[in-house]
Amino acid sequence: MPQAVIFDIDGTLVDSVDFHAQAWVEALSHFGYEIGFEEMKQKIGKGGDLILQEVLPAAVTAEQRDEISNYRERHFHNSYVDKVKPFPKVRSLFERLRQDGMAIVLATSAEPELAQHYQEMLKVGDLVEGVTSAGDVEQAKPAPDVFEVALEQFEEKFAASEVMVVGDSPYDAKAASKIGLRTVGLLSGDFAAERLTEAGCVAVYQDIADLLEQYERSPLAPMASAA
């Protein structure tokens, strides 16, 4: 029976995956490296360092990678952050979880400033116990660091069996499983359902609104989990 839920943000609570992918494509192109938009979308959810390791030649130095990463971050903030919108029914789902006595923490690979912006945009600050961001961890997903730190944000200590993760990418599920957490997957990040289940998601829904609609039969519901 879940007592707490950790939510990923990008692609899960806010519709940002396309914008992140486009910012990466344009940033890499600025430095002379070309990658297709659809290919890049399948990498969103990993840490930026891992993305660059995969798409850049091995000869590119750490300093050059940092330059590209910093450029991409500025480009996203300048060109795309204001276009990001919340998915419908986020607050409604959070309210339902709180009514059932569950604690909520947000966990994102975004920088602290962007994580704070998302929380304010979602208008859920009164419903969550904390927010974990890239500034709190050494390694991004699929390393489990962000979820390990998220567990520390809860006011009380929970066993892994009492905590669920909700995310949109296989990297969420892989990171969560490394510390014994189960993941509910959402298709709102444009990953195929098969990829989510193969990565370890125990259930898959279209988006937050669909999860709320099917809440009573979902792994988040106290009665469903106890059955």
VENGI-V839215 format. One record per residue. RES is the residue in three letters. BURIAL is I if it has 16 or more other C-alpha atoms within 10 Angstrom, else O. Layout:
BEGIN
res | burial
RES | BURIAL
RES | BURIAL
END
This chain:
BEGIN
res | burial
MET | I
PRO | I
GLN | I
ALA | I
VAL | I
ILE | I
PHE | I
ASP | I
ILE | I
ASP | I
GLY | I
THR | I
LEU | I
VAL | I
ASP | I
SER | I
VAL | I
ASP | I
PHE | I
HIS | I
ALA | I
GLN | I
ALA | I
TRP | I
VAL | I
GLU | I
ALA | I
LEU | I
SER | O
HIS | O
PHE | O
GLY | O
TYR | O
GLU | O
ILE | O
GLY | O
PHE | O
GLU | O
GLU | O
MET | I
LYS | I
GLN | I
LYS | I
ILE | I
GLY | I
LYS | I
GLY | I
GLY | I
ASP | O
LEU | O
ILE | I
LEU | I
GLN | O
GLU | O
VAL | O
LEU | O
PRO | O
ALA | O
ALA | O
VAL | O
THR | O
ALA | O
GLU | O
GLN | O
ARG | I
ASP | O
GLU | O
ILE | I
SER | I
ASN | O
TYR | I
ARG | I
GLU | I
ARG | O
HIS | I
PHE | I
HIS | O
ASN | O
SER | O
TYR | I
VAL | I
ASP | O
LYS | O
VAL | I
LYS | O
PRO | I
PHE | I
PRO | I
LYS | I
VAL | I
ARG | I
SER | O
LEU | I
PHE | I
GLU | I
ARG | O
LEU | I
ARG | I
GLN | O
ASP | O
GLY | O
MET | I
ALA | I
ILE | I
VAL | I
LEU | I
ALA | I
THR | I
SER | I
ALA | I
GLU | O
PRO | I
GLU | O
LEU | I
ALA | I
GLN | I
HIS | O
TYR | I
GLN | I
GLU | O
MET | O
LEU | I
LYS | O
VAL | I
GLY | O
ASP | O
LEU | O
VAL | I
GLU | O
GLY | I
VAL | I
THR | I
SER | I
ALA | I
GLY | O
ASP | I
VAL | I
GLU | O
GLN | I
ALA | I
LYS | I
PRO | I
ALA | I
PRO | I
ASP | I
VAL | I
PHE | I
GLU | I
VAL | I
ALA | I
LEU | I
GLU | O
GLN | I
PHE | I
GLU | O
GLU | O
LYS | O
PHE | O
ALA | O
ALA | I
SER | O
GLU | O
VAL | I
MET | I
VAL | I
VAL | I
GLY | I
ASP | I
SER | I
PRO | I
TYR | I
ASP | I
ALA | I
LYS | I
ALA | I
ALA | I
SER | I
LYS | O
ILE | O
GLY | O
LEU | I
ARG | I
THR | I
VAL | I
GLY | I
LEU | I
LEU | I
SER | I
GLY | I
ASP | I
PHE | I
ALA | I
ALA | I
GLU | O
ARG | O
LEU | I
THR | I
GLU | O
ALA | I
GLY | I
CYS | I
VAL | I
ALA | I
VAL | I
TYR | I
GLN | O
ASP | I
ILE | I
ALA | I
ASP | O
LEU | I
LEU | I
GLU | O
GLN | O
TYR | I
GLU | O
ARG | O
SER | I
PRO | I
LEU | I
ALA | I
PRO | I
MET | O
ALA | O
SER | O
ALA | O
ALA | O
END
